Amino acid sequence: MARFFDPCELLASQRQLRGQLLDRQGAITWRHSRELAAQLLLRLDDPDACWQFSAEWIREAFDVERVDGGYGSPGALTYEPAAAEARSKDIDVPSLRGVHINNFDPAVIQLWTSSRPIVYTDISQEKLFRSDLRENLLAVGTYSKIAVALQHQGHRFGLLCIDHVEKHSDWRAGQYECFDNLSREVLGPILSASARLGDPDDDPIPTVNGSSFDAIMQRLTPAETRVARLAASGMSYKEIARALNRSFSTVDHQLRSIRHKLEVTSTARLIKILSSPAPSARL
């Protein structure tokens, strides 16, 4: 159901996005995705409809068995996939609805912090996945996937995944680049705008001492971000070192640097900051 919104703000957002994406030559690299952008602008006041239309369009365009996505936050403890979901009508594909993903799983941390989509060629062989996440994905038939953290103007606000559930399915040449361009050039700006219109008083970006979560995390290097997230998940120094194939002294040095950059005096305070449940844009 569409939420209450300001018609003037809606019209202004539609005009801005149309000028930015459709009127400006070369703004959308994958020309086929211009069709999706135009359709989403018509649904901009309804985040649910935007997400669901996107999922169904992407499933057809990429010829995959399942697409799922939804709003979320890297600062939340968990991510719930399939807020929007499209599944193949030709074969029996289990739903991801009801599955809870630990945001502090090393593979999920990698996804949230990556600037580009990540390809998981064979879920059963992915070493970065913890056993519980791997088992959850295999239980719903996921064989391989491409996943991306959706972002706009530096703020990460959701995840999107396209899945193959049959082992004989391979990713076609060019699919990765099209998926990357689609997520950055179309879905990032449009879905973030839809979220703001749908919940203007609900900021999807968590804050810590007045600074946004993303602003806090941007103080860290990618390597430090991975260490910080693992520490927040409750892993010991030795477990972090083992998971990242680093020495104990390297992890200790990185955590000292992290505490200094985030202006906290203890690892316990660091964990409290990173593990606090954060508000996210509601569907």
C-alpha positions as CSV (number, residue, x, y, z in Angstrom):
1,M,0.0,0.0,0.0
2,A,1.3,3.4,-0.9
3,R,2.0,5.7,2.0
4,F,1.0,9.4,2.5
5,F,3.3,11.7,0.6
6,D,3.7,15.3,-0.4
7,P,2.5,15.6,-4.0
8,C,4.8,18.6,-4.7
9,E,7.8,16.7,-3.3
10,L,6.8,13.6,-5.4
11,L,6.6,15.7,-8.6
12,A,9.9,17.5,-7.8
13,S,11.6,14.1,-7.2
14,Q,10.2,12.6,-10.4
15,R,11.4,15.6,-12.5
16,Q,14.8,15.6,-10.9
17,L,15.3,11.9,-11.5
18,R,13.9,12.0,-15.0
19,G,16.4,14.8,-15.9
20,Q,19.2,13.0,-14.2
21,L,18.6,9.6,-15.6
22,L,16.5,9.8,-18.8
23,D,17.1,13.2,-20.3
24,R,20.9,13.2,-19.8
25,Q,22.6,11.2,-22.6
26,G,24.8,8.5,-21.3
27,A,23.5,8.6,-17.7
28,I,22.3,5.0,-18.0
29,T,25.0,2.7,-19.5
30,W,22.8,-0.3,-20.1
31,R,20.2,1.1,-22.5
32,H,17.7,-1.7,-21.7
33,S,17.4,-0.6,-18.1
34,R,16.0,2.8,-19.2
35,E,12.7,1.0,-19.5
36,L,12.9,0.0,-15.8
37,A,13.8,3.5,-14.8
38,A,10.8,5.0,-16.6
39,Q,8.5,2.5,-15.0
40,L,9.8,3.0,-11.5
41,L,9.4,6.8,-11.7
42,L,5.7,6.2,-12.2
43,R,5.7,4.2,-8.9
44,L,8.0,6.5,-7.0
45,D,5.5,7.2,-4.2
46,D,5.1,3.5,-3.4
47,P,8.4,1.8,-2.2
48,D,6.8,-1.6,-2.1
49,A,5.7,-1.4,-5.7
50,C,9.1,-0.1,-6.8
51,W,10.9,-3.0,-5.2
52,Q,8.5,-5.7,-6.4
53,F,8.4,-4.3,-10.0
54,S,12.2,-4.2,-9.9
55,A,12.5,-7.8,-8.7
56,E,10.1,-9.1,-11.4
57,W,11.7,-7.0,-14.2
58,I,15.2,-8.1,-13.2
59,R,14.3,-11.8,-13.0
60,E,13.0,-11.7,-16.6
61,A,15.9,-9.5,-17.9
62,F,18.6,-11.7,-16.4
63,D,16.8,-15.0,-16.9
64,V,17.5,-16.2,-13.3
65,E,15.4,-18.4,-11.0
66,R,15.1,-15.9,-8.1
67,V,15.6,-12.3,-7.4
68,D,15.2,-10.8,-3.9
69,G,15.9,-7.5,-2.3
70,G,14.9,-5.0,0.3
71,Y,15.8,-2.0,2.4
72,G,18.3,-2.6,5.2
73,S,21.3,-1.2,7.0
74,P,24.9,-2.3,7.5
75,G,24.5,-1.2,11.1
76,A,21.6,-3.6,11.9
77,L,22.2,-6.9,13.5
78,T,20.3,-8.8,10.8
79,Y,19.0,-8.4,7.3
80,E,15.8,-10.0,6.1
81,P,15.9,-10.9,2.5
82,A,12.9,-11.2,0.1
83,A,11.0,-8.1,1.2
84,A,10.5,-8.1,-2.6
85,E,10.9,-11.4,-4.4
86,A,10.4,-12.8,-7.9
87,R,10.7,-16.5,-8.6
88,S,10.7,-18.6,-11.7
89,K,7.3,-19.9,-12.8
90,D,8.8,-22.8,-14.7
91,I,10.5,-24.7,-11.8
92,D,9.8,-25.0,-8.1
93,V,11.9,-22.3,-6.4
94,P,11.8,-22.0,-2.6
95,S,11.1,-18.5,-1.1
96,L,13.7,-16.7,1.0
97,R,10.9,-15.1,3.1
98,G,11.4,-15.8,6.8
99,V,15.1,-16.2,6.5
100,H,17.2,-14.0,8.8
101,I,20.7,-13.1,7.7
102,N,23.4,-12.3,10.3
103,N,24.8,-8.9,9.1
104,F,28.1,-9.8,10.9
105,D,28.7,-12.9,8.9
106,P,32.1,-12.3,7.1
107,A,30.5,-12.8,3.7
108,V,27.7,-10.3,4.5
109,I,30.2,-7.8,5.8
110,Q,32.2,-8.1,2.6
111,L,28.9,-7.5,0.6
112,W,27.9,-4.4,2.6
113,T,31.4,-2.9,2.3
114,S,32.0,-3.7,-1.4
115,S,31.6,-0.9,-3.9
116,R,30.7,-3.4,-6.6
117,P,28.6,-6.6,-6.9
118,I,30.1,-9.8,-5.6
119,V,29.8,-13.2,-7.4
120,Y,29.3,-16.3,-5.3
121,T,29.9,-19.0,-8.0
122,D,29.2,-22.0,-5.8
123,I,27.6,-21.4,-2.4
124,S,28.6,-24.8,-1.1
125,Q,32.3,-24.0,-1.7
126,E,32.4,-20.4,-0.5
127,K,34.9,-20.3,2.4
128,L,33.9,-16.9,3.6
129,F,30.4,-18.0,4.5
130,R,29.9,-19.3,8.1
131,S,28.2,-22.6,8.2
132,D,24.8,-21.4,9.4
133,L,24.5,-18.9,6.5
134,R,25.7,-21.4,4.0
135,E,23.2,-24.0,5.3
136,N,20.3,-21.5,5.1
137,L,21.1,-20.6,1.5
138,L,21.5,-24.2,0.4
139,A,18.3,-25.1,2.2
140,V,16.4,-22.7,-0.1
141,G,18.1,-24.0,-3.2
142,T,20.7,-21.3,-3.8
143,Y,23.5,-22.6,-5.9
144,S,25.1,-19.4,-7.0
145,K,24.4,-15.7,-6.8
146,I,25.4,-12.2,-7.6
147,A,24.7,-9.8,-4.8
148,V,25.2,-6.0,-4.3
149,A,24.7,-3.4,-1.6
150,L,22.5,-0.7,-3.0
151,Q,23.8,2.8,-2.3
152,H,23.2,6.4,-3.2
153,Q,25.5,9.3,-2.4
154,G,27.6,7.1,-0.2
155,H,24.7,5.7,1.9
156,R,24.1,2.0,1.7
157,F,20.4,1.3,2.2
158,G,19.6,-2.2,0.9
159,L,20.7,-5.4,-0.7
160,L,19.8,-7.0,-4.0
161,C,20.5,-10.6,-5.1
162,I,20.0,-12.6,-8.3
163,D,20.2,-16.4,-7.8
164,H,20.6,-19.5,-9.8
165,V,19.1,-22.6,-8.1
166,E,20.2,-25.1,-10.7
167,K,23.8,-26.3,-10.9
168,H,23.9,-26.3,-14.7
169,S,23.1,-22.6,-14.9
170,D,26.0,-20.3,-15.6
171,W,26.2,-16.5,-15.6
172,R,26.2,-15.2,-19.1
173,A,28.9,-12.9,-20.5
174,G,28.1,-9.3,-19.6
175,Q,25.6,-10.0,-16.9
176,Y,27.9,-8.8,-14.2
177,E,28.5,-5.5,-15.8
178,C,24.8,-5.0,-16.6
179,F,23.9,-5.8,-13.0
180,D,26.5,-3.4,-11.7
181,N,25.4,-0.6,-13.9
182,L,21.7,-1.2,-13.1
183,S,22.3,-1.1,-9.4
184,R,24.4,2.1,-9.4
185,E,22.7,4.1,-12.1
186,V,19.0,3.2,-11.8
187,L,18.2,1.4,-8.5
188,G,20.4,3.4,-6.2
189,P,19.0,6.8,-6.9
190,I,15.4,5.7,-7.5
191,L,14.9,3.3,-4.6
192,S,16.5,5.7,-2.1
193,A,14.3,8.5,-3.3
194,S,11.2,6.3,-3.0
195,A,12.2,5.4,0.6
196,R,12.5,9.1,1.5
197,L,9.1,9.9,0.0
198,G,7.5,6.9,1.6
199,D,8.9,7.6,5.1
200,P,10.1,11.2,5.2
201,D,10.5,11.2,8.9
202,D,12.3,7.9,9.0
203,D,16.0,8.3,8.3
204,P,17.4,5.0,7.0
205,I,20.9,6.0,8.0
206,P,21.7,5.2,11.6
207,T,23.6,7.8,13.7
208,V,26.3,7.5,16.3
209,N,26.9,10.5,18.5
210,G,25.4,12.7,15.8
211,S,27.4,11.2,12.9
212,S,25.8,8.8,10.4
213,F,26.9,5.1,10.5
214,D,28.3,5.5,7.0
215,A,30.2,8.6,8.0
216,I,31.6,6.7,11.0
217,M,32.7,3.7,8.9
218,Q,34.2,5.9,6.2
219,R,37.0,6.8,8.7
220,L,38.2,3.2,8.4
221,T,40.1,1.4,5.7
222,P,38.3,-1.6,4.1
223,A,40.6,-3.9,6.0
224,E,39.8,-2.2,9.3
225,T,36.1,-2.3,8.5
226,R,36.2,-6.1,8.1
227,V,38.0,-6.4,11.4
228,A,35.6,-4.0,13.2
229,R,32.5,-6.0,12.0
230,L,34.0,-9.3,13.0
231,A,34.8,-7.9,16.5
232,A,31.2,-6.7,16.7
233,S,30.0,-10.2,15.9
234,G,31.6,-11.4,19.1
235,M,34.7,-13.0,17.6
236,S,37.9,-13.1,19.6
237,Y,41.2,-11.6,18.3
238,K,42.4,-15.2,17.5
239,E,39.1,-16.0,15.7
240,I,39.4,-12.8,13.6
241,A,43.0,-13.5,12.7
242,R,42.0,-17.0,11.7
243,A,39.0,-15.9,9.6
244,L,41.1,-13.2,7.8
245,N,44.3,-15.2,7.6
246,R,46.1,-12.5,9.5
247,S,48.5,-12.6,12.4
248,F,47.3,-11.9,16.0
249,S,49.5,-8.8,16.1
250,T,48.1,-7.4,12.9
251,V,44.5,-7.7,14.2
252,D,45.6,-6.1,17.5
253,H,47.2,-3.2,15.7
254,Q,44.1,-2.8,13.4
255,L,41.8,-2.7,16.4
256,R,43.9,-0.1,18.1
257,S,43.8,2.0,15.0
258,I,40.0,1.5,14.7
259,R,39.4,2.6,18.3
260,H,41.6,5.7,17.7
261,K,39.7,6.7,14.6
262,L,36.3,6.1,16.1
263,E,37.4,7.9,19.3
264,V,36.5,5.0,21.7
265,T,38.7,3.8,24.5
266,S,37.8,0.1,24.5
267,T,36.8,-2.8,22.3
268,A,33.7,-3.2,24.4
269,R,32.6,0.4,23.5
270,L,33.4,-0.3,19.8
271,I,31.3,-3.4,19.8
272,K,28.4,-1.5,21.4
273,I,28.5,1.1,18.7
274,L,28.6,-1.3,15.8
275,S,26.1,-3.8,17.2
276,S,23.4,-1.3,18.2
277,P,20.2,-2.0,16.2
278,A,19.8,0.8,13.7
279,P,16.6,2.2,12.2
280,S,16.1,1.2,8.6
281,A,13.6,2.3,5.9
282,R,10.5,0.2,6.4
283,L,8.8,-1.6,3.6
